[in-house]
Amino acid sequence: MAQADRRGGREKVSAERTREELIFAVLSVPAEYDERLTTLIETLNDLPDVYTVSSCGGHPNQEGRENAVPEGYFYVQFIAEPTEKGFLSLGIIDLAARSLDPDRLVVQVLNTTDSPRLVMFHILGRDNVDPDAVAREIRALCRRWGVSLKGVREYKRTVRKEMAFERMRKI
């Protein structure tokens, strides 16, 4: 079971916990997200071996909201699997952010646990950068680099979800 580690600001997790648990969870639970981020989240979920985990589209009042960012900001936290397709997708996300506006968009490692098995990332936009523009740039870069988005989300919902479940059972 996880517990907070106040020294490092990270959640302590068991050595057995893997990204498979997180992938299975995000593929199993219906996600709710701010309407402002719909196109970007759908685009990220269309990328091979990328799974969105959490997000915030910015709020004028963050009080009472978990992990909220101010109005005019947004973030999407995601996993990129350590595969060739996952790294290519991560590279496209990063290139899209740097191409559009490197001063207002950044892609970073965002580890919230003490486990190297749960390496996550986030894309953070500030100063009213348009998340839809990020989504358009990602799709344009996919075409340029020959990354097909066709059928990826369906594969994740069916085949990849079952793979995660089977791998978790073997632990």
C-alpha distance (Angstrom), angle and dihedral (degrees) to the residues before:
residue distance angle dihedral
M1 . . .
A2 3.77 . .
Q3 3.78 124.4 .
A4 3.77 132.7 177.2
D5 3.80 119.1 -94.7
R6 3.79 102.7 -151.1
R7 3.81 94.1 -168.2
G8 3.78 96.1 61.5
G9 3.79 100.9 21.6
R10 3.80 89.0 -122.8
E11 3.74 132.4 123.9
K12 3.79 112.8 -113.6
V13 3.79 111.1 -132.1
S14 3.77 133.0 -175.9
A15 3.79 118.3 -94.2
E16 3.81 88.9 -116.9
R17 3.78 94.8 58.4
T18 3.75 110.8 106.7
R19 3.76 138.6 -179.6
E20 3.81 85.1 -102.6
E21 3.82 88.7 74.0
L22 3.77 91.3 51.8
I23 3.80 93.5 44.6
F24 3.80 90.7 49.6
A25 3.80 90.3 48.7
V26 3.80 95.9 49.7
L27 3.81 91.0 46.4
S28 3.82 92.3 47.8
V29 3.80 103.5 45.0
P30 3.81 120.0 68.6
A31 3.79 106.9 -118.3
E32 3.76 126.7 -136.2
Y33 3.77 119.4 -159.4
D34 3.77 140.3 166.0
E35 3.79 112.4 -79.2
R36 3.81 89.5 -126.5
L37 3.82 88.9 67.4
T38 3.82 99.8 44.6
T39 3.80 97.4 105.7
L40 3.82 94.4 43.2
I41 3.81 94.0 47.3
E42 3.81 92.1 47.1
T43 3.81 90.0 48.6
L44 3.81 92.5 49.7
N45 3.81 90.5 48.1
D46 3.80 89.2 51.8
L47 3.82 90.5 59.3
P48 3.80 117.0 98.6
D49 3.83 113.3 -100.7
V50 3.83 95.3 -0.7
Y51 3.81 121.5 119.6
T52 3.80 124.3 -175.4
V53 3.80 113.8 -136.1
S54 3.81 107.9 177.5
S55 3.77 140.6 -13.7
C56 3.78 147.2 179.0
G57 3.79 127.7 -156.6
G58 3.81 94.8 -160.0
H59 3.78 130.1 -92.9
P60 3.81 133.6 -146.2
N61 3.82 88.6 -135.5
Q62 3.81 116.9 36.0
E63 3.80 94.7 -179.6
G64 3.78 112.2 124.6
R65 3.81 93.2 9.9
E66 3.78 121.9 113.8
N67 3.83 115.0 -124.9
A68 3.80 92.8 -11.4
V69 3.80 123.7 169.0
P70 3.81 126.2 -152.9
E71 3.77 124.0 -90.3
G72 3.81 110.3 -79.0
Y73 3.82 91.5 35.3
F74 3.79 131.5 89.0
Y75 3.77 139.4 177.1
V76 3.77 137.7 -171.6
Q77 3.80 119.0 -163.9
F78 3.81 115.5 -153.3
I79 3.78 146.6 165.3
A80 3.80 121.6 -125.8
E81 3.78 110.6 -163.5
P82 3.82 115.3 -128.3
T83 3.79 93.4 -110.3
E84 3.78 131.4 112.0
K85 3.82 90.0 -102.3
G86 3.80 91.8 45.3
F87 3.80 92.8 52.3
L88 3.81 91.5 45.4
S89 3.81 89.6 51.6
L90 3.81 91.0 47.8
G91 3.80 89.9 49.4
I92 3.80 90.8 51.4
I93 3.81 91.6 50.2
D94 3.80 90.7 50.1
L95 3.82 93.2 44.9
A96 3.81 90.7 50.1
A97 3.81 91.0 53.3
R98 3.82 93.3 46.5
S99 3.82 92.6 45.0
L100 3.79 95.2 49.9
D101 3.79 102.9 42.0
P102 3.82 121.3 -27.4
D103 3.80 90.4 -174.4
R104 3.81 94.9 57.5
L105 3.83 102.0 27.4
V106 3.77 128.0 58.3
V107 3.80 136.5 170.5
Q108 3.80 113.9 -154.1
V109 3.77 142.8 168.5
L110 3.78 107.1 -100.8
N111 3.79 110.8 -171.1
T112 3.76 111.2 -179.1
T113 3.80 96.6 171.6
D114 3.77 137.1 54.4
S115 3.82 91.3 -117.7
P116 3.81 122.8 100.6
R117 3.81 86.6 -155.1
L118 3.81 90.6 70.8
V119 3.79 103.4 56.3
M120 3.79 108.0 161.9
F121 3.77 134.9 178.5
H122 3.75 137.5 -156.4
I123 3.75 137.5 -156.7
L124 3.78 111.8 -143.3
G125 3.79 124.7 -166.4
R126 3.79 125.2 -171.5
D127 3.81 140.9 177.4
N128 3.83 93.9 39.4
V129 3.78 97.1 -57.3
D130 3.81 108.7 171.5
P131 3.84 114.4 -111.9
D132 3.81 89.3 -160.7
A133 3.81 89.3 60.2
V134 3.81 88.4 53.9
A135 3.81 90.0 51.8
R136 3.82 91.6 49.7
E137 3.81 91.2 49.7
I138 3.82 91.8 49.1
R139 3.80 90.7 51.8
A140 3.82 91.6 47.0
L141 3.82 90.7 50.7
C142 3.80 90.6 48.6
R143 3.80 89.4 56.2
R144 3.81 90.7 46.9
W145 3.82 93.3 49.5
G146 3.81 95.7 40.1
V147 3.81 96.2 -113.4
S148 3.78 110.0 155.2
L149 3.80 117.1 -146.2
K150 3.79 93.7 -175.8
G151 3.80 113.1 123.8
V152 3.80 94.9 -7.3
R153 3.80 96.8 120.9
E154 3.82 92.5 47.1
Y155 3.82 90.3 49.5
K156 3.80 89.6 52.4
R157 3.82 92.9 49.2
T158 3.78 93.7 50.2
V159 3.81 117.3 19.1
R160 3.82 101.3 23.9
K161 3.82 93.7 44.8
E162 3.83 90.2 53.8
M163 3.83 91.1 46.7
A164 3.81 90.0 53.6
F165 3.79 91.0 49.8
E166 3.82 92.5 49.8
R167 3.82 92.3 47.8
M168 3.81 91.0 49.5
R169 3.81 90.8 51.9
K170 3.82 90.4 55.9
I171 3.82 93.7 55.6
